[in-house]
Amino acid sequence: MNMAIGMVLAIMASGAVQMEATSLTVRAEPVPRWLTLDGTVEPVNKGTIAAQTNGRVVRMLVDVNDRVEAGAALLEISGNEQSAAVDAAKARLARAQAQYKEAELQLVRFKALSVKGVVTRAQFDNAQASALAASAEVKAADAALTQAREVFGYTRVLAPYAGVVTARHVELGETVAPGTPLLSGLSLDTLRVESELPQSQLVRAFKGGELTPDQIEVLLPSGEALRPQAVKRFNYADSASHTFRLRLDLPERQAGVLPGMWVKVRVRLGEHRALMIPTRALLRQGELSAVYLKVEKGWALTPVRVGQRVGERVEILSGLQAGDQIASDAWAQVREVSHEP
């Protein structure tokens, strides 16, 4: 590689070189104008699970950094008291049902006797009221049983969604009460990127109305560019930084993206015309950027200043003009020079 650098410098010192090469014409092309921002990947679903009943932690089924599926058991709280409450509610319901059955039979008997005039209207009304009261008691007992079962279910804490455990707030054997934090976690399936748009760029970014996913790219550390599925701008600025928050929803289960990652967000502000050449036509060694420019006597290695790269093409800021002829493969030219006698 040092030999190649020396050859490049020698060529620049010697001026034009007589060689045959494939050439291309430099032309101005429309190029997107991008605003590059910093962004952070965050989970859409994250939070802390708290206890919903009293008891003692008897089993810890997960630890920090464990991945869990939706509905998986995370920990268990002692449930003797809650289990007893369920049994008591079942007994109450059974008693209420028996009383309701007896009241219904009594109402049927009184109805038949009232036709014959054996019982008074008041006695029939009392039997009817007793049946209605017994029916209401059955409904109340059934509701109490449902509530007792619900409270008993709180002794087994389940994951609300698939994700990873990020913090554990209790230890085995600790006593907890409703509201006591137990575990924290986040989902890895649905992620988003949050970025800050400077106030000075707000009008340029939203010149055509609301931002759309087609105007934004999320650049991952791997170099991959993602299109967000949805874009949301907060309608108020941060009073300290005077920036507007942008929230970009990423595709679900996107490989290579994890919460806390630092990424780049590019917002398209429009287009401008620029001189673009293929990257293979550019010679780069350290701080040197040059192309082979066609001149009257052959080819001359000409330094250039480059700008942004768009795919396999790179922008030329200075050193060339529209209509110039350059070699299409700069390193092929270097190899040709190195083989000349």
Secondary structure, 3 states (H helix, E strand, C coil): CHHHHHHHHHHHHHCEECCCCCEEECEEEEEEEEEEEEEEEEECCEEEEECCCCEEEEEECCCCCCEECCCCEEEEECCHHHHHHHHHHHHHHHHHHHHHHHHHHHHHHHHHHHHHCCCCHHHHHHHHHHHHHHHHHHHHHHHHHHHHHHHHHCCEEECCCCEEEEEECCCCCCEECCCCEEEEEECCCCEEEEEEEEHHHHHHHCCCCCCCHHHEEEECCCCCEECCCEEEEEEEECCCCCEEEEEEECCCCCCCCCCCCEEEEEEEEEEEEEEEEEHHHCEEECCEEEEEEEECCEEEEEECEEEEEECCEEEEEECCCCCCEEECCHHHHHHHHHHCC
